[in-house]
Amino acid sequence: MKKRILGRGLAVALALAFSLAILATAIYVPATADWVMLPLMERYAPPEDTRLPAEEYTPVVSMITAYLQGDDIPFQHIFTADGTQYAAFNQKEQHHMADVQDLFRLCRGGELVCAALVIALAITLRKDFPWRTVSRTLIAILATVTVLIILACVDFNSLFVLFHRIAFTNDLWLLNPQTDLLIRLMPIEFFISYAAIIGCCWLTGMTVALTVSIFAQRFRKKGVPHDIH
């Protein structure tokens, strides 16, 4: 009995760790990939709205994605327009992005820790893997997140503001479109699409894991009469 309870607990922990690892990956990879960020920025923040020359978008995106990867570079882009040199980002934007960089470092670290935990738990449970418990936990997680997705579709702005109030200990994220280029480059539509990418990647990973666990459970029932449920 104790072995069965322990197996279930470890299986729940494995499913949770896997879901968090997939979420961290879904957050980190698109935000640090030029080929994802550049089209979003060009679509939702055209030069006529941002007042940033079109030819500067590629180097700005490269700087931002490198910065979010943790590169030790200043969050700044210097460009020349009509013979005048400009610094793209002001001090407030730089301080805010330093906070964002810290969050991405935390995200990357959490991804690695959760992945290592998944591997360790899978090795621990390999002899009598509780596929049914894993499946049920994945379904419960998917159901819970589906509710959040529905809420986001109904009122994304409120969840967006709530996230920032939780994630940041200051008000530097309250940027002004009139004075701050960063918010003009990344308007709310940009973040809605980014959130959709995160959701699609996470749901894909979770669906694949659930499908594997269900088929493995059926295979186990046919091949092995005794299983820890």
N, C-alpha and C positions, 0 to 999 in steps of 0.2 A: 504493500500500500504506500509506504513512504517513498519507495523508488518511483512509483507511478506519479505521485504528487510532485516529486522533484522533477521528473521528466516533463510534466505539464508546465511547471514553472519555467524551466529552462527553454521550453518550446515557445512560450509566450514572450520571454525575453529575446529570443532569437528573432521572432517575427517583428517585434518592436524595433530592435536594432537594425534589422534589414530595411524597414520602412523609413527610418531616420537616415540611414546611409544613402538610400535612393533619393530622399528629399534633399539632403545636403548636396549630392551630386547634381541634381536637377536645378538647384539654385546657383551653384558655383560655376558649372561648365558654360551655360549660355552667357552669363555676365562677363566671363573672361575670354570670350571668343569674338574676335573682330567680325567674323562672317555672320554672326547673329546680331550683334549690337548695331553695326553700321546700317543694315537695311531698315531696322526699326527706327533708328534716329532719322534717317533720310525720309522715311515715310511720315512720321508723326511730328518732325521738327524741321521743316524745310527752311532753307536759307532766308527766305523772305520773312519768316517768323522769328528766327533766332538772331538774325543780323550777323551771322557768321558766314564768311565766304564758303561756297560749296567745296572748293578745293581743300579747305582746312578740315573737313569732316573726317577723312581717313586718318590723318595724323592725330587728331583729337581722340578718336575712338581707340587707336592703338595705344595712346598714353593712358587712357582710362582703364582699358582691359589689363594692361601691364601693371598698373597701380593696384588694381583689385587682386591681381595674382600675388601681390606682396612685394613687388620690385621696389627697391630703395631709391625712388625717384621723386622729385617734387611734383605735386599735382598742379601742373601749370602747362600752358601752351602759349608760346609767343608767336604772333603772326603779324604780317604787314598788310595793310589795306590802304589804298590811295596814298602811298608814301608815308603813312604813319604806322608806327609799331604799337601793337596792343598786347596786353596780358589778358588772356581769355577769362581767367577766374580770379575772383577777389579773395580776400583773407577769410571771410566767413565760409565761402564755398570750400576752401582748402581745409579748414578745420572740420567741417562737416564730413568731407570725404576721408579725412584721417579716421574718424569714427567708423565710417562705412568699411574702410580697409580692415580695421580691427574686427568687425563683424565677419568679414569674409575669411580672415585668418581663423576665427573661431569655427566658422562653417567648415573650412578645410580640415581643421583638427578633429572636429566632431565626425566628419565623414570617415577619416582614417580610423578613429577609435571604434566607431560602430562597425566598420568593415572587419576590423580585427576581432571584435566581439562575436560577430556572426560566424567567422571562421572557427574561433575557439569553441563556441557552443555547438556548431555542426560536428566538430571532431569529437566533442564530449558525448554527443547523442548518436553517433554514427551506428552503433551496434543495434540499437532498437529505436529508430527515429520516430518520434510522435507526430506523424504527418497530419493526423486529424486535428490535433490541437493547433498546429501551425496554420492549417487552412482556416479554422474557425477564428483565430486571432487576426489573420489577414483580412478576412471578411468584416470583422468588427471594426478594424482600422479604416477600411475602405468606406464602410457605412458612415462612420464618424466624419471623415474628411469630405464625403459627399455632401453632408449637411453644410459644412463650411463653404464648399464650392457654390452651393445654392445661395447661401447668404451673400457671398462675394458677387454673384451675378445680380442679386437684387440691389445691393448697396455696397459697391466696391470702395467708394470714397471713405465710408465710415470705418471699414476694416483696415484700409490703408493708413488712416490717421491713427487708429488704435495700435497698429503694428509699430508705428514710429514712436508713439508715446511709451510703449513698452521697451523698444529696442534702444532708445537713446535717452540719456540722462540730461539733455539740454535741449534748447529750442533752435539749434543751428539748422535743423532740417526745414524750418519754416522760411523758405526762400521766396524772394520777390521777383516775379517775371520781368519787372521793369528794370531791375538792377543786376539780377543774377542770371548769367548765361546757362548755368547748370540746369535750372528748372525749365528754361526754354528748350534746351536740348532733350530733356526728359519730362515731357508733360504727362498728365495722368493717362492719356491713351497709350503712351509708351509703356507704362508700368502695367496696364491692363493686358497688353500683348505679352509682356515678359511673364506675368503671372500665368497666362494661358499656356505658355511654353513650359513653365515649371510644372503646371498641373498635368499637361499631356505626358511629359517625360515620366513623372512620378506614377501616374495611373498606368502607363505602359509597363513600367518595371514591376509594379505591384500585381498587375494582371498576369504577367508572365510567371511571376513567383507563385501566384495562386493556382494557375493552370498546372504548373509542375507539381505542386504539392498535392493537388487532387488526383492527378494521374499516378503519382508515386504511391498515394494511399490506396488506390484501386489495385495497383500492381502488388503492393504488400499484402493485401487481403487475399489475392490469388496465390501468392507464393509462400507467405508465412502466416500461419494460423494465429500466432500470438503477437499482439502489438500493444504498445502503451498508448492509450487514447487520452 
